[in-house]
């Protein structure tokens, strides 16, 4: 795993950056890491499937700075592993049930210059609007949870899959070997629904490719796969519409 040299100015940079971000006051916390495993406590919460998530997973960071706001918003600042005059900033997930993130797009982070004023302007324009919209949707989903998905019928020894109207693919099985293969092909277990889900965010082609690949591997160990439409869902109670986005507000610092 590549290792980048830690910089001595990350803490000072984060402090200067926090003073320039709009809205309520941001506070900073700086931490050093002795080894790769230490950074996972923070980087596991990155709300990012892009460049920032890749850097946090594939490089030894050595240190980090977290910017936090009173409403729960948090940003992670790390070195740009391959550019000495740049940093990276990514959003951290709020503390919410995994179902609250359903169909919420990741507010992927960005690379920023080492100049705090320029970096704050880029975060304000490019990252914060996406992050705050995602936070609003997660809070809305927490207040108005989706009804439990009906699981496909379980067939002993096999894997049963169902394609749900929102595009997700659900799977159930009682075979531990099949469970491992589902995980390895992107299915995520949702204990509240008691099913594995392949998210709709992959898109139809990628989902089909993953279902085909896992079906072939399951066949090699003697496990059959059935795919059918999802069972009818229970009628939900009235569900409020999505909260409207707040009007744009200008802020000068």
C-alpha positions as CSV (number, residue, x, y, z in Angstrom):
1,X,0.0,0.0,0.0
2,X,1.6,3.4,-1.0
3,X,2.6,5.7,1.7
4,X,2.8,9.5,1.4
5,X,4.8,11.7,3.7
6,X,2.8,13.6,6.2
7,X,2.8,17.4,5.9
8,X,3.4,19.6,8.9
9,X,0.8,22.3,7.8
10,X,-2.4,20.3,7.7
11,X,-3.6,21.4,11.2
12,X,-2.9,25.1,10.4
13,X,-4.5,24.8,7.0
14,X,-7.7,23.2,8.5
15,X,-8.0,26.0,11.1
16,X,-7.6,28.7,8.4
17,X,-10.1,26.9,6.2
18,X,-12.7,26.6,9.0
19,X,-12.6,30.4,9.6
20,X,-13.5,31.0,5.9
21,X,-16.4,28.5,5.4
22,X,-19.9,30.0,5.3
23,X,-22.7,29.6,7.8
24,X,-22.3,28.5,11.4
25,X,-18.9,28.3,13.0
26,X,-16.8,25.2,12.1
27,X,-14.5,23.7,14.7
28,X,-11.4,21.6,13.8
29,X,-9.9,18.5,15.3
30,X,-6.5,17.2,14.1
31,X,-5.2,13.7,14.6
32,X,-2.1,11.7,13.7
33,X,-2.1,8.0,12.7
34,X,0.7,5.6,13.6
35,X,-0.4,3.1,11.0
36,X,-3.0,2.5,8.3
37,X,-5.5,0.8,10.6
38,X,-5.7,3.9,12.8
39,X,-7.2,6.0,10.0
40,X,-10.0,3.5,9.3
41,X,-12.0,4.8,12.3
42,X,-12.6,8.0,10.4
43,X,-12.2,7.1,6.7
44,X,-14.8,4.3,7.1
45,X,-17.4,7.1,7.4
46,X,-16.4,8.9,4.2
47,X,-19.5,9.6,2.1
48,X,-17.6,9.3,-1.1
49,X,-17.2,6.8,-3.9
50,X,-14.8,9.0,-5.9
51,X,-11.2,10.2,-5.7
52,X,-11.3,11.1,-2.0
53,X,-12.6,7.6,-1.1
54,X,-10.0,6.0,-3.3
55,X,-7.1,8.0,-1.7
56,X,-8.4,7.2,1.9
57,X,-8.5,3.5,1.0
58,X,-5.3,3.1,-0.9
59,X,-2.8,5.4,0.8
60,X,-1.4,5.6,4.3
61,X,-2.6,9.1,5.4
62,X,-0.6,9.5,8.6
63,X,-2.8,12.4,9.7
64,X,-6.2,14.0,9.2
65,X,-8.3,17.0,10.2
66,X,-12.0,17.0,10.7
67,X,-14.1,20.1,10.5
68,X,-17.4,19.9,12.3
69,X,-20.5,22.2,12.5
70,X,-23.1,22.4,15.3
71,X,-25.8,20.9,13.0
72,X,-23.8,17.7,12.6
73,X,-22.1,18.4,9.3
74,X,-18.5,17.1,9.2
75,X,-15.8,17.4,6.6
76,X,-12.6,15.3,6.4
77,X,-9.4,17.0,5.2
78,X,-6.5,14.9,4.1
79,X,-3.3,15.3,2.1
80,X,-3.5,14.8,-1.7
81,X,-1.2,11.8,-1.8
82,X,0.3,12.6,-5.2
83,X,0.4,16.4,-5.1
84,X,2.4,18.3,-2.4
85,X,0.6,21.6,-2.9
86,X,-3.0,20.2,-2.7
87,X,-5.3,18.7,-0.2
88,X,-8.5,16.7,-0.5
89,X,-11.8,17.2,1.3
90,X,-14.7,14.8,1.6
91,X,-18.0,14.7,3.5
92,X,-18.5,12.3,6.4
93,X,-21.8,10.4,6.8
94,X,-24.2,11.5,9.5
95,X,-25.1,9.0,12.2
96,X,-28.3,7.5,10.7
97,X,-29.7,4.1,9.9
98,X,-28.5,2.6,6.6
99,X,-32.0,2.6,5.2
100,X,-32.0,6.4,5.4
101,X,-29.3,6.6,2.7
102,X,-31.5,4.7,0.2
103,X,-31.3,6.5,-3.2
104,X,-29.3,9.4,-1.7
105,X,-26.4,10.3,-4.0
106,X,-23.0,10.4,-2.3
107,X,-21.7,14.0,-2.1
108,X,-18.3,13.1,-3.4
109,X,-15.4,15.2,-2.3
110,X,-13.0,17.4,-4.2
111,X,-9.3,18.2,-4.5
112,X,-8.5,21.7,-3.2
113,X,-5.5,24.0,-3.3
114,X,-3.3,24.6,-0.3
115,X,-4.5,28.2,-0.2
116,X,-7.3,28.5,2.5
117,X,-9.2,31.3,0.8
118,X,-9.3,29.6,-2.6
119,X,-10.0,26.2,-1.0
120,X,-13.0,27.7,1.0
121,X,-14.4,29.2,-2.2
122,X,-14.3,25.9,-4.0
123,X,-15.8,23.9,-1.1
124,X,-18.6,26.5,-0.8
125,X,-19.4,26.3,-4.5
126,X,-18.7,22.7,-5.4
127,X,-19.1,20.5,-2.3
128,X,-21.3,22.1,0.4
129,X,-24.5,22.4,-1.8
130,X,-24.3,18.6,-2.6
131,X,-23.5,17.7,0.9
132,X,-26.3,19.8,2.5
133,X,-28.8,18.4,0.0
134,X,-27.8,14.9,0.9
135,X,-28.0,15.6,4.6
136,X,-31.5,17.0,4.2
137,X,-32.6,13.9,2.3
138,X,-31.2,11.5,4.9
139,X,-32.9,13.4,7.7
140,X,-36.2,13.3,5.8
141,X,-35.8,9.6,5.2
142,X,-35.1,9.1,8.9
143,X,-38.3,10.9,9.9
144,X,-40.3,9.1,7.2
145,X,-38.8,5.6,6.8
146,X,-39.7,3.5,3.8
147,X,-41.9,0.5,4.5
148,X,-40.1,-2.8,4.8
149,X,-39.4,-4.5,1.5
150,X,-41.2,-7.9,1.1
151,X,-38.6,-10.6,0.7
152,X,-38.7,-13.1,-2.1
153,X,-39.8,-16.6,-1.1
154,X,-36.9,-18.6,0.4
155,X,-36.2,-21.9,-1.4
156,X,-34.1,-24.3,0.7
157,X,-30.5,-24.4,-0.5
158,X,-31.0,-21.9,-3.3
159,X,-30.8,-18.1,-3.8
160,X,-34.1,-16.3,-4.5
161,X,-33.9,-12.9,-6.1
162,X,-36.5,-10.2,-6.8
163,X,-36.3,-7.0,-8.8
164,X,-38.0,-4.2,-7.0
165,X,-39.9,-1.3,-8.6
166,X,-37.2,1.2,-7.5
167,X,-34.5,-0.8,-9.4
168,X,-32.9,-2.5,-6.5
169,X,-32.5,-6.3,-6.6
170,X,-33.1,-8.3,-3.4
171,X,-31.8,-11.7,-2.6
172,X,-32.4,-14.2,0.2
173,X,-30.6,-17.5,1.0
174,X,-29.9,-19.8,3.9
175,X,-26.7,-21.1,2.4
176,X,-23.6,-19.5,4.0
177,X,-21.4,-20.2,0.9
178,X,-24.0,-18.3,-1.2
179,X,-23.9,-15.4,1.4
180,X,-20.2,-14.9,0.8
181,X,-20.6,-14.8,-3.0
182,X,-23.4,-12.3,-2.7
183,X,-21.2,-10.0,-0.6
184,X,-18.4,-10.3,-3.1
185,X,-20.6,-9.2,-6.0
186,X,-21.9,-6.0,-4.3
187,X,-25.0,-7.2,-2.5
188,X,-25.4,-5.5,0.9
189,X,-27.3,-7.1,3.8
190,X,-30.1,-5.0,5.3
191,X,-31.0,-6.6,8.6
192,X,-34.3,-4.7,9.0
193,X,-35.5,-6.1,5.7
194,X,-33.6,-9.4,6.2
195,X,-32.5,-9.4,2.6
196,X,-29.4,-8.7,0.6
197,X,-29.8,-5.7,-1.8
198,X,-27.9,-4.9,-5.0
199,X,-28.4,-1.1,-5.2
200,X,-30.2,0.5,-8.1
201,X,-27.3,3.0,-8.3
202,X,-25.3,0.4,-10.2
203,X,-27.6,0.8,-13.2
204,X,-29.4,-2.0,-15.1
205,X,-26.4,-3.2,-17.1
206,X,-24.0,-3.4,-14.2
207,X,-26.7,-5.1,-12.1
208,X,-27.3,-7.7,-14.8
209,X,-23.6,-8.4,-15.1
210,X,-23.3,-8.9,-11.4
211,X,-26.3,-11.2,-11.2
212,X,-25.0,-13.2,-14.1
213,X,-21.5,-13.5,-12.5
214,X,-22.8,-14.5,-9.1
215,X,-25.2,-17.0,-10.7
216,X,-22.4,-18.7,-12.5
217,X,-20.3,-19.0,-9.4
218,X,-23.3,-20.2,-7.4
219,X,-23.9,-22.9,-10.0
220,X,-20.4,-24.2,-9.6
221,X,-21.1,-25.0,-6.0
222,X,-24.5,-26.5,-6.7
223,X,-26.7,-23.5,-5.7
224,X,-29.5,-22.5,-8.0
225,X,-30.9,-19.0,-8.5
226,X,-34.4,-17.9,-9.2
227,X,-35.3,-14.3,-10.3
228,X,-38.8,-13.1,-10.2
229,X,-40.8,-9.8,-9.7
230,X,-40.9,-8.6,-6.1
231,X,-43.9,-9.7,-4.0
232,X,-46.4,-6.9,-3.6
233,X,-45.5,-4.4,-0.9
234,X,-47.8,-3.5,1.9
235,X,-49.7,-0.2,1.3
236,X,-47.7,2.5,2.9
237,X,-49.3,5.1,5.1
238,X,-49.4,8.6,3.7
239,X,-45.9,9.8,3.2
240,X,-45.0,13.5,3.0
241,X,-43.4,14.7,-0.2
242,X,-39.7,15.4,-0.2
243,X,-38.8,18.6,1.6
244,X,-38.3,21.5,-0.8
245,X,-34.8,22.8,-1.2
246,X,-34.2,26.0,0.7
247,X,-33.8,29.1,-1.3
248,X,-30.3,30.0,-2.2
249,X,-28.6,32.4,0.2
250,X,-25.5,34.4,-0.4
251,X,-22.8,34.6,2.2
252,X,-19.7,36.7,2.4
253,X,-17.0,36.2,4.8
